[in-house]
Amino acid sequence: DFDLYVIGAGSGGVRAARFAAGFGAKVAVAESRYLGGTCVNVGCVPKKLLVYGAHFAEDFEQASGFGWNLGEANFDWATLIANKDREINRLNGIYRNLLVNSGVTLHEAHAKIVGPHEVEVNGERYTAKHILIATGGWPQIPEIPGHEHAIGSNEAFFLKELPKRVLVVGGGYIAVEFAGIFHGLGANTTLLYRGDLFLRGFDGSVRKHLQEE
């Protein structure tokens, strides 16, 4: 049925599918969650929107010193998330059009490999000379006491309400970014890490400055 069947429509899967189709291959892609992968949906793009939104609290706090009289500022989490979702949906549509306009067959459903050159999607089976698995990954919560109260970074983008208190476990850039987001938006935030300095692998002066702040 196809020269190439790609499972996963993230950055890698979409690019591979488009390149292969551009060289004349008959290509199909299956994606069961959302088009564009981590960066578009639960990474770079929504994170930057939330980071930008969180900056306003400090701006409003300092505005009067620069002659601005803004009155009382009120933040609405639901509005921010709804606008974030609208932008992500727009980008999902762009990825969909990129695939379709490249001549790629798109199956927005779960695919599983059922043979050396065969996949099954929605009960239908398709053969392919090559099958590319580009499914990416998903954060896993360890089975420890209280794990039912924990979420990963992906789920944080879909919270219905802004939590009043947040404990962020980790000291990498994702943890530090989310701690800054929740703190900036008004949550009582604690960042927990096993080491003395956050951001392992970053420049030492940056890590030291973060500790002092």
C-alpha positions in Angstrom: 0.0 0.0 0.0 2.8 2.4 0.9 6.5 2.8 0.5 6.8 4.4 3.9 4.4 4.3 6.9 5.3 6.8 9.7 3.9 6.3 13.2 4.0 9.6 14.9 3.5 13.1 13.5 5.9 15.1 15.6 8.8 17.1 14.2 10.7 14.1 13.1 7.8 12.1 11.7 6.4 15.0 9.8 9.8 16.0 8.3 10.6 12.4 7.3 7.2 12.0 5.7 7.4 15.2 3.7 10.9 14.5 2.5 10.0 11.0 1.4 6.9 12.2 -0.4 8.9 14.9 -2.1 11.2 12.3 -3.5 8.2 10.4 -5.0 7.5 7.8 -2.3 3.9 6.9 -1.4 3.7 7.9 2.3 1.2 7.6 5.2 1.4 9.0 8.7 -0.6 8.0 11.8 -1.0 10.2 14.8 -3.4 9.5 17.6 -2.8 12.5 19.9 -2.0 15.8 18.2 0.0 17.0 15.2 3.3 18.7 15.7 4.7 16.7 18.5 6.1 17.9 21.8 7.4 21.4 20.9 4.1 22.5 19.3 1.7 21.0 21.9 3.4 20.5 25.2 6.8 22.1 24.9 8.4 25.2 23.4 5.3 26.9 22.0 2.8 26.7 25.0 5.6 27.1 27.5 6.7 30.4 25.9 3.1 31.6 26.0 2.9 30.8 29.7 6.3 32.3 30.5 5.3 35.5 28.7 2.0 35.6 30.6 3.8 35.2 33.9 6.1 38.2 33.3 3.2 40.6 33.5 2.8 40.3 37.3 6.2 41.8 37.8 5.6 44.4 35.1 2.4 45.5 36.8 4.1 45.6 40.2 6.8 48.0 38.9 4.6 50.1 36.5 3.7 52.8 39.0 7.4 53.7 39.5 7.5 54.5 35.8 4.4 56.7 35.9 1.8 54.1 35.0 -1.5 54.0 37.0 -3.0 50.6 36.1 -5.3 50.0 39.0 -5.8 46.5 40.4 -4.6 43.7 38.0 -6.6 40.5 37.9 -5.4 37.3 36.3 -7.6 34.6 34.8 -6.0 31.2 34.2 -8.9 29.9 32.1 -8.5 32.8 29.6 -4.7 32.2 29.2 -5.2 28.4 28.7 -8.1 29.0 26.2 -6.0 31.4 24.2 -3.0 29.0 24.3 -5.3 26.2 23.1 -6.5 28.3 20.2 -2.9 29.0 19.1 -2.0 25.4 19.3 -5.0 24.4 17.3 -3.9 26.8 14.6 -0.5 25.3 14.5 -2.0 21.8 14.4 -3.9 22.9 11.3 -0.7 24.1 9.7 1.0 20.7 10.2 -2.0 19.0 8.8 -1.9 21.1 5.7 1.8 20.5 5.3 1.3 16.8 5.2 -1.8 16.7 3.0 -0.3 19.3 0.6 2.8 17.1 0.3 0.7 14.2 -0.9 0.9 12.3 2.4 -2.0 10.1 3.5 -2.9 11.2 7.1 -4.5 8.8 9.6 -5.4 10.7 12.8 -5.7 7.5 14.8 -3.7 5.0 16.8 -1.5 2.7 14.7 0.1 -0.6 15.8 2.5 -2.9 14.0 0.9 -6.3 13.3 3.6 -7.7 11.0 7.1 -7.1 9.6 5.6 -4.8 6.9 2.1 -4.3 8.2 0.3 -1.8 10.4 -3.3 -1.7 11.7 -5.3 1.6 12.0 -8.9 1.7 13.0 -9.3 -1.9 12.2 -7.8 -1.5 8.7 -4.5 -3.0 7.8 -1.9 -1.4 5.5 1.3 -2.8 4.1 4.5 -0.7 3.8 8.0 -1.4 2.5 9.4 0.6 5.4 7.8 1.5 8.8 9.3 4.5 10.7 8.5 4.6 14.5 8.7 8.3 15.6 6.4 8.2 18.6 8.5 10.3 21.0 8.0 9.9 24.7 5.8 10.9 27.6 6.9 11.7 31.2 6.2 8.9 33.7 5.2 9.4 37.3 6.9 6.8 39.6 4.6 4.5 41.7 5.3 6.1 45.0 3.0 7.1 47.9 1.0 10.2 46.8 1.7 9.7 43.1 -2.0 10.3 42.5 -1.4 14.0 43.3 1.4 14.4 40.9 1.4 15.4 37.2 4.1 15.6 34.6 5.1 18.7 32.7 2.8 17.8 29.8 -0.3 17.7 32.0 0.5 21.1 33.5 -0.6 22.7 30.2 -4.1 21.3 30.6 -4.9 22.2 34.2 -8.4 23.5 34.6 -7.5 25.8 37.4 -4.3 27.5 38.6 -3.2 25.6 41.7 -2.8 27.6 44.9 0.3 25.6 45.9 2.8 23.8 43.7 5.8 21.6 44.4 8.1 21.3 41.4 10.5 18.3 41.7 13.6 18.7 39.6 16.3 21.2 38.8 16.6 21.2 35.0 15.4 23.9 32.8 11.9 22.5 32.4 11.5 22.5 36.2 12.9 26.0 36.6 10.7 27.3 33.8 7.5 25.9 35.4 8.5 27.1 38.8 8.8 30.6 37.3 5.5 30.3 35.5 3.5 29.2 38.5 5.2 31.7 40.8 4.7 34.5 38.4 1.0 33.7 38.0 0.4 33.7 41.8 0.8 30.2 43.0 2.8 29.5 46.2 5.7 27.6 44.5 8.5 25.4 45.9 11.3 24.1 43.7 12.9 20.9 45.0 16.2 19.5 43.8 18.8 17.1 45.2 21.8 19.3 44.4 23.0 22.6 45.6 22.6 24.4 42.3 19.8 24.2 39.7 20.4 23.9 35.9 23.1 21.2 35.8 25.1 21.6 32.6 24.5 25.3 32.3 27.1 28.0 32.8 28.3 28.2 36.4 27.7 31.9 36.8 24.1 31.4 35.7 23.6 28.6 38.2 25.1 30.7 41.0 22.9 33.7 40.1 19.8 31.6 40.2 20.7 30.2 43.6 21.3 33.8 45.0 18.0 34.9 43.5 
